[in-house]
Amino acid sequence: MSFLLAQDTISGKEGAAYATIDGNVYSMFYIKKLKAESEKEKSEVKVVGTRTVQYKAKGLKYSGSMTIKDITTQFVSLVKTYQDSGTDTYFTIQIVNDDPTSTVGTKRTVLYNVNLDKVPIAQLDADSDDLEAEITFTFTSFELLNEFTDPTTFG
């Protein structure tokens, strides 16, 4: 019987993220946590002959959140541009999971048409020596540029 070895689990600290905004690529070195997820939209389907309600997928919604060290005004600037001109900014984020200890390789995911929902403008906190900001966003699609492979070693 074989089993997964601990070294093939992926450390969430190993990797990077990059934002491409208006053609410029920025390293998102200030990220503490980033999560992008999908949610299926479903319709209830009731049919004769069963008391069970069934469900049929009818679409997808993509959203995400990130916790960042509050050391950049990059996202606040995008909100300010929208406030002042009405021009909203859509951009891409590439997330790289690359734990050199693991034998499963590297996963690269690109989120397209990222649009900010909630961005803190300014903050103070007498209890914090390390200000963080929570930012939420939506996106319209994603692509896997590289996928993890199966582990090459087993216990």
FIKOLZA-1660 file (N, C-alpha, C; in steps of 0.1 Angstrom, whole numbers, plus 5000, padded with zeros to 4 digits):
% residues 155
   i   px   py   pz ch aa at
   1 5008 4988 5000  A  M  N
   1 5000 5000 5000  A  M CA
   1 5009 5012 5000  A  M  C
   2 5007 5021 4990  A  S  N
   2 5015 5034 4990  A  S CA
   2 5006 5045 4996  A  S  C
   3 5013 5056 5000  A  F  N
   3 5007 5067 5005  A  F CA
   3 5015 5080 5002  A  F  C
   4 5008 5091 5003  A  L  N
   4 5014 5104 5000  A  L CA
   4 5025 5107 5011  A  L  C
   5 5036 5112 5006  A  L  N
   5 5047 5116 5015  A  L CA
   5 5045 5131 5019  A  L  C
   6 5049 5135 5031  A  A  N
   6 5047 5148 5035  A  A CA
   6 5053 5159 5026  A  A  C
   7 5065 5155 5021  A  Q  N
   7 5072 5165 5013  A  Q CA
   7 5065 5168 5000  A  Q  C
   8 5055 5160 4996  A  D  N
   8 5048 5163 4983  A  D CA
   8 5035 5172 4986  A  D  C
   9 5032 5175 4998  A  T  N
   9 5022 5185 5001  A  T CA
   9 5028 5199 4997  A  T  C
  10 5019 5208 4993  A  I  N
  10 5023 5221 4988  A  I CA
  10 5023 5231 4999  A  I  C
  11 5034 5237 5002  A  S  N
  11 5035 5248 5012  A  S CA
  11 5028 5261 5005  A  S  C
  12 5019 5267 5013  A  G  N
  12 5012 5279 5008  A  G CA
  12 5021 5291 5007  A  G  C
  13 5033 5290 5013  A  K  N
  13 5043 5301 5014  A  K CA
  13 5051 5301 5001  A  K  C
  14 5052 5290 4994  A  E  N
  14 5061 5288 4982  A  E CA
  14 5053 5292 4970  A  E  C
  15 5057 5303 4964  A  G  N
  15 5050 5308 4952  A  G CA
  15 5051 5323 4951  A  G  C
  16 5043 5328 4941  A  A  N
  16 5042 5342 4939  A  A CA
  16 5029 5345 4932  A  A  C
  17 5026 5358 4931  A  A  N
  17 5015 5363 4923  A  A CA
  17 5019 5376 4916  A  A  C
  18 5013 5378 4904  A  Y  N
  18 5017 5389 4896  A  Y CA
  18 5004 5395 4890  A  Y  C
  19 5003 5408 4890  A  A  N
  19 4991 5415 4884  A  A CA
  19 4996 5422 4872  A  A  C
  20 4988 5421 4861  A  T  N
  20 4990 5428 4849  A  T CA
  20 4979 5439 4848  A  T  C
  21 4983 5451 4850  A  I  N
  21 4973 5462 4850  A  I CA
  21 4978 5472 4839  A  I  C
  22 4969 5475 4830  A  D  N
  22 4972 5484 4819  A  D CA
  22 4985 5481 4812  A  D  C
  23 4988 5468 4810  A  G  N
  23 5000 5463 4803  A  G CA
  23 5012 5463 4811  A  G  C
  24 5012 5467 4824  A  N  N
  24 5023 5467 4833  A  N CA
  24 5022 5455 4842  A  N  C
  25 5033 5447 4844  A  V  N
  25 5033 5436 4853  A  V CA
  25 5039 5440 4866  A  V  C
  26 5032 5437 4877  A  Y  N
  26 5036 5440 4891  A  Y CA
  26 5037 5428 4899  A  Y  C
  27 5048 5426 4906  A  S  N
  27 5049 5415 4916  A  S CA
  27 5041 5419 4928  A  S  C
  28 5032 5409 4932  A  M  N
  28 5023 5412 4943  A  M CA
  28 5030 5406 4956  A  M  C
  29 5042 5411 4959  A  F  N
  29 5050 5406 4970  A  F CA
  29 5044 5409 4984  A  F  C
  30 5034 5417 4984  A  Y  N
  30 5027 5421 4997  A  Y CA
  30 5016 5412 5001  A  Y  C
  31 5013 5402 4993  A  I  N
  31 5002 5393 4996  A  I CA
  31 5005 5384 5007  A  I  C
  32 4995 5383 5017  A  K  N
  32 4996 5374 5027  A  K CA
  32 4988 5361 5024  A  K  C
  33 4976 5363 5018  A  K  N
  33 4968 5352 5014  A  K CA
  33 4959 5356 5002  A  K  C
  34 4958 5347 4992  A  L  N
  34 4949 5350 4981  A  L CA
  34 4941 5337 4978  A  L  C
  35 4928 5339 4976  A  K  N
  35 4920 5327 4973  A  K CA
  35 4910 5331 4962  A  K  C
  36 4910 5323 4951  A  A  N
  36 4900 5325 4940  A  A CA
  36 4892 5312 4940  A  A  C
  37 4879 5314 4938  A  E  N
  37 4870 5302 4939  A  E CA
  37 4858 5304 4929  A  E  C
  38 4852 5292 4926  A  S  N
  38 4841 5292 4917  A  S CA
  38 4829 5287 4925  A  S  C
  39 4817 5292 4920  A  E  N
  39 4804 5287 4926  A  E CA
  39 4795 5285 4914  A  E  C
  40 4789 5273 4914  A  K  N
  40 4780 5269 4904  A  K CA
  40 4766 5275 4907  A  K  C
  41 4760 5281 4897  A  E  N
  41 4746 5285 4898  A  E CA
  41 4738 5273 4893  A  E  C
  42 4727 5270 4901  A  K  N
  42 4719 5258 4897  A  K CA
  42 4704 5262 4898  A  K  C
  43 4697 5255 4889  A  S  N
  43 4682 5256 4890  A  S CA
  43 4676 5243 4896  A  S  C
  44 4666 5245 4904  A  E  N
  44 4659 5234 4909  A  E CA
  44 4650 5228 4898  A  E  C
  45 4650 5215 4897  A  V  N
  45 4642 5207 4887  A  V CA
  45 4634 5197 4895  A  V  C
  46 4620 5199 4893  A  K  N
  46 4611 5190 4900  A  K CA
  46 4604 5182 4889  A  K  C
  47 4603 5169 4890  A  V  N
  47 4597 5160 4880  A  V CA
  47 4587 5151 4887  A  V  C
  48 4578 5147 4879  A  V  N
  48 4568 5137 4884  A  V CA
  48 4575 5123 4886  A  V  C
  49 4571 5116 4896  A  G  N
  49 4577 5103 4898  A  G CA
  49 4587 5103 4909  A  G  C
  50 4591 5114 4915  A  T  N
  50 4601 5114 4926  A  T CA
  50 4598 5126 4935  A  T  C
  51 4600 5124 4947  A  R  N
  51 4599 5135 4957  A  R CA
  51 4612 5143 4958  A  R  C
  52 4622 5138 4952  A  T  N
  52 4635 5145 4953  A  T CA
  52 4636 5156 4943  A  T  C
  53 4640 5168 4949  A  V  N
  53 4643 5179 4940  A  V CA
  53 4657 5177 4934  A  V  C
  54 4658 5178 4921  A  Q  N
  54 4671 5177 4914  A  Q CA
  54 4676 5191 4911  A  Q  C
  55 4689 5191 4907  A  Y  N
  55 4695 5204 4904  A  Y CA
  55 4703 5203 4890  A  Y  C
  56 4702 5213 4883  A  K  N
  56 4709 5214 4870  A  K CA
  56 4717 5227 4870  A  K  C
  57 4730 5225 4866  A  A  N
  57 4739 5236 4865  A  A CA
  57 4735 5245 4854  A  A  C
  58 4735 5258 4857  A  K  N
  58 4731 5268 4847  A  K CA
  58 4742 5279 4845  A  K  C
  59 4752 5279 4853  A  G  N
  59 4763 5289 4851  A  G CA
  59 4773 5288 4862  A  G  C
  60 4783 5297 4861  A  L  N
  60 4794 5298 4871  A  L CA
  60 4796 5312 4875  A  L  C
  61 4799 5314 4888  A  K  N
  61 4803 5327 4893  A  K CA
  61 4817 5326 4899  A  K  C
  62 4826 5335 4896  A  Y  N
  62 4840 5335 4901  A  Y CA
  62 4842 5347 4910  A  Y  C
  63 4848 5344 4921  A  S  N
  63 4851 5355 4930  A  S CA
  63 4864 5352 4938  A  S  C
  64 4869 5362 4945  A  G  N
  64 4881 5359 4952  A  G CA
  64 4883 5370 4963  A  G  C
  65 4893 5367 4971  A  S  N
  65 4897 5376 4982  A  S CA
  65 4912 5375 4984  A  S  C
  66 4918 5386 4989  A  M  N
  66 4932 5386 4993  A  M CA
  66 4934 5394 5005  A  M  C
  67 4943 5390 5013  A  T  N
  67 4947 5397 5025  A  T CA
  67 4961 5402 5021  A  T  C
  68 4963 5415 5022  A  I  N
  68 4976 5421 5018  A  I CA
  68 4982 5429 5030  A  I  C
  69 4995 5430 5030  A  K  N
  69 5001 5439 5039  A  K CA
  69 4998 5453 5034  A  K  C
  70 4994 5462 5042  A  D  N
  70 4989 5475 5037  A  D CA
  70 5001 5484 5035  A  D  C
  71 5009 5481 5024  A  I  N
  71 5021 5489 5021  A  I CA
  71 5020 5494 5006  A  I  C
  72 5008 5492 5000  A  T  N
  72 5007 5496 4986  A  T CA
  72 4994 5504 4984  A  T  C
  73 4994 5514 4976  A  T  N
  73 4982 5521 4972  A  T CA
  73 4977 5518 4958  A  T  C
  74 4983 5507 4953  A  Q  N
  74 4980 5503 4939  A  Q CA
  74 4965 5501 4937  A  Q  C
  75 4958 5494 4946  A  F  N
  75 4944 5491 4945  A  F CA
  75 4935 5503 4948  A  F  C
  76 4940 5511 4958  A  V  N
  76 4933 5524 4961  A  V CA
  76 4933 5533 4949  A  V  C
  77 4944 5533 4942  A  S  N
  77 4945 5542 4930  A  S CA
  77 4935 5538 4919  A  S  C
  78 4933 5525 4918  A  L  N
  78 4923 5520 4908  A  L CA
  78 4909 5525 4912  A  L  C
  79 4906 5525 4925  A  V  N
  79 4893 5530 4929  A  V CA
  79 4892 5545 4927  A  V  C
  80 4903 5552 4930  A  K  N
  80 4903 5566 4928  A  K CA
  80 4901 5570 4913  A  K  C
  81 4907 5562 4904  A  T  N
  81 4905 5565 4890  A  T CA
  81 4890 5563 4886  A  T  C
  82 4884 5552 4892  A  Y  N
  82 4870 5550 4889  A  Y CA
  82 4861 5562 4894  A  Y  C
  83 4865 5566 4907  A  Q  N
  83 4857 5577 4913  A  Q CA
  83 4858 5590 4904  A  Q  C
  84 4870 5593 4900  A  D  N
  84 4873 5606 4893  A  D CA
  84 4868 5606 4878  A  D  C
  85 4870 5594 4871  A  S  N
  85 4867 5594 4857  A  S CA
  85 4856 5585 4852  A  S  C
  86 4852 5576 4861  A  G  N
  86 4842 5566 4857  A  G CA
  86 4848 5554 4850  A  G  C
  87 4861 5555 4848  A  T  N
  87 4868 5544 4841  A  T CA
  87 4871 5533 4850  A  T  C
  88 4865 5521 4849  A  D  N
  88 4868 5510 4857  A  D CA
  88 4880 5502 4851  A  D  C
  89 4888 5496 4859  A  T  N
  89 4899 5488 4855  A  T CA
  89 4897 5473 4857  A  T  C
  90 4900 5466 4847  A  Y  N
  90 4900 5451 4847  A  Y CA
  90 4914 5447 4844  A  Y  C
  91 4918 5437 4851  A  F  N
  91 4932 5432 4850  A  F CA
  91 4934 5417 4852  A  F  C
  92 4945 5412 4850  A  T  N
  92 4948 5398 4853  A  T CA
  92 4957 5396 4865  A  T  C
  93 4955 5384 4871  A  I  N
  93 4964 5380 4882  A  I CA
  93 4969 5366 4879  A  I  C
  94 4982 5364 4879  A  Q  N
  94 4987 5351 4878  A  Q CA
  94 4992 5346 4891  A  Q  C
  95 4988 5334 4896  A  I  N
  95 4992 5328 4908  A  I CA
  95 5001 5316 4905  A  I  C
  96 5013 5316 4911  A  V  N
  96 5022 5305 4909  A  V CA
  96 5024 5297 4922  A  V  C
  97 5021 5284 4922  A  N  N
  97 5024 5275 4934  A  N CA
  97 5036 5267 4930  A  N  C
  98 5047 5269 4937  A  D  N
  98 5060 5263 4933  A  D CA
  98 5068 5259 4945  A  D  C
  99 5065 5248 4951  A  D  N
  99 5072 5243 4963  A  D CA
  99 5083 5234 4958  A  D  C
 100 5096 5238 4959  A  P  N
 100 5107 5230 4954  A  P CA
 100 5109 5217 4961  A  P  C
 101 5103 5215 4973  A  T  N
 101 5104 5202 4980  A  T CA
 101 5095 5191 4974  A  T  C
 102 5084 5195 4968  A  S  N
 102 5075 5186 4963  A  S CA
 102 5079 5181 4949  A  S  C
 103 5074 5169 4946  A  T  N
 103 5077 5163 4932  A  T CA
 103 5065 5165 4923  A  T  C
 104 5055 5173 4927  A  V  N
 104 5043 5175 4918  A  V CA
 104 5045 5186 4909  A  V  C
 105 5056 5194 4910  A  G  N
 105 5058 5204 4900  A  G CA
 105 5052 5217 4904  A  G  C
 106 5050 5225 4894  A  T  N
 106 5045 5239 4895  A  T CA
 106 5031 5240 4889  A  T  C
 107 5022 5248 4896  A  K  N
 107 5009 5251 4891  A  K CA
 107 5008 5266 4888  A  K  C
 108 5004 5270 4876  A  R  N
 108 5003 5284 4873  A  R CA
 108 4988 5286 4869  A  R  C
 109 4982 5295 4876  A  T  N
 109 4968 5299 4873  A  T CA
 109 4967 5313 4870  A  T  C
 110 4959 5317 4859  A  V  N
 110 4957 5330 4855  A  V CA
 110 4942 5333 4857  A  V  C
 111 4939 5344 4864  A  L  N
 111 4925 5349 4865  A  L CA
 111 4924 5361 4856  A  L  C
 112 4913 5361 4848  A  Y  N
 112 4911 5371 4837  A  Y CA
 112 4900 5381 4842  A  Y  C
 113 4901 5393 4837  A  N  N
 113 4891 5403 4840  A  N CA
 113 4888 5405 4854  A  N  C
 114 4898 5405 4862  A  V  N
 114 4897 5408 4877  A  V CA
 114 4891 5422 4879  A  V  C
 115 4881 5423 4887  A  N  N
 115 4875 5436 4890  A  N CA
 115 4873 5437 4905  A  N  C
 116 4878 5448 4911  A  L  N
 116 4878 5450 4925  A  L CA
 116 4863 5452 4930  A  L  C
 117 4860 5447 4942  A  D  N
 117 4847 5449 4948  A  D CA
 117 4849 5458 4960  A  D  C
 118 4857 5454 4969  A  K  N
 118 4859 5461 4982  A  K CA
 118 4873 5463 4985  A  K  C
 119 4877 5476 4986  A  V  N
 119 4891 5480 4989  A  V CA
 119 4891 5490 5000  A  V  C
 120 4898 5487 5011  A  P  N
 120 4900 5497 5022  A  P CA
 120 4908 5509 5017  A  P  C
 121 4903 5521 5020  A  I  N
 121 4909 5533 5015  A  I CA
 121 4920 5538 5025  A  I  C
 122 4917 5538 5038  A  A  N
 122 4927 5542 5048  A  A CA
 122 4924 5535 5061  A  A  C
 123 4934 5534 5069  A  Q  N
 123 4931 5527 5082  A  Q CA
 123 4942 5531 5092  A  Q  C
 124 4938 5530 5105  A  L  N
 124 4947 5532 5116  A  L CA
 124 4942 5521 5126  A  L  C
 125 4952 5515 5134  A  D  N
 125 4949 5505 5144  A  D CA
 125 4959 5505 5155  A  D  C
 126 4955 5510 5166  A  A  N
 126 4964 5511 5178  A  A CA
 126 4970 5498 5182  A  A  C
 127 4963 5487 5179  A  D  N
 127 4967 5474 5183  A  D CA
 127 4975 5466 5173  A  D  C
 128 4978 5472 5162  A  S  N
 128 4985 5465 5151  A  S CA
 128 4999 5472 5149  A  S  C
 129 5009 5463 5148  A  D  N
 129 5022 5467 5144  A  D CA
 129 5024 5464 5129  A  D  C
 130 5014 5458 5122  A  D  N
 130 5015 5453 5109  A  D CA
 130 5001 5454 5102  A  D  C
 131 4998 5465 5096  A  L  N
 131 4985 5467 5090  A  L CA
 131 4983 5458 5078  A  L  C
 132 4971 5453 5078  A  E  N
 132 4967 5444 5067  A  E CA
 132 4954 5449 5061  A  E  C
 133 4951 5446 5049  A  A  N
 133 4939 5450 5042  A  A CA
 133 4932 5438 5036  A  A  C
 134 4919 5437 5036  A  E  N
 134 4912 5427 5030  A  E CA
 134 4905 5433 5017  A  E  C
 135 4908 5426 5006  A  I  N
 135 4903 5431 4993  A  I CA
 135 4895 5419 4987  A  I  C
 136 4883 5422 4981  A  T  N
 136 4875 5412 4974  A  T CA
 136 4874 5416 4960  A  T  C
 137 4872 5406 4951  A  F  N
 137 4871 5409 4937  A  F CA
 137 4863 5398 4930  A  F  C
 138 4860 5400 4918  A  T  N
 138 4854 5390 4909  A  T CA
 138 4863 5389 4897  A  T  C
 139 4861 5378 4889  A  F  N
 139 4868 5376 4877  A  F CA
 139 4859 5368 4867  A  F  C
 140 4861 5368 4855  A  T  N
 140 4852 5362 4845  A  T CA
 140 4857 5349 4840  A  T  C
 141 4870 5346 4841  A  S  N
 141 4874 5332 4836  A  S CA
 141 4888 5330 4842  A  S  C
 142 4893 5318 4840  A  F  N
 142 4906 5314 4845  A  F CA
 142 4912 5304 4835  A  F  C
 143 4925 5303 4836  A  E  N
 143 4932 5293 4828  A  E CA
 143 4943 5287 4836  A  E  C
 144 4946 5274 4834  A  L  N
 144 4957 5267 4841  A  L CA
 144 4968 5266 4831  A  L  C
 145 4979 5274 4833  A  L  N
 145 4990 5273 4824  A  L CA
 145 4999 5261 4826  A  L  C
 146 5000 5257 4839  A  N  N
 146 5007 5245 4843  A  N CA
 146 4999 5239 4854  A  N  C
 147 4998 5225 4853  A  E  N
 147 4991 5218 4864  A  E CA
 147 5001 5209 4872  A  E  C
 148 4996 5206 4884  A  F  N
 148 5004 5197 4892  A  F CA
 148 5004 5183 4885  A  F  C
 149 5014 5176 4887  A  T  N
 149 5015 5162 4882  A  T CA
 149 5013 5153 4894  A  T  C
 150 5012 5140 4892  A  D  N
 150 5012 5130 4903  A  D CA
 150 5025 5130 4910  A  D  C
 151 5026 5127 4923  A  P  N
 151 5038 5126 4930  A  P CA
 151 5047 5115 4924  A  P  C
 152 5060 5116 4924  A  T  N
 152 5069 5106 4918  A  T CA
 152 5074 5097 4929  A  T  C
 153 5072 5100 4942  A  T  N
 153 5077 5092 4953  A  T CA
 153 5065 5089 4962  A  T  C
 154 5065 5077 4967  A  F  N
 154 5054 5072 4976  A  F CA
 154 5060 5066 4988  A  F  C
 155 5053 5066 4999  A  G  N
 155 5057 5059 5011  A  G CA
 155 5053 5044 5011  A  G  C
% end
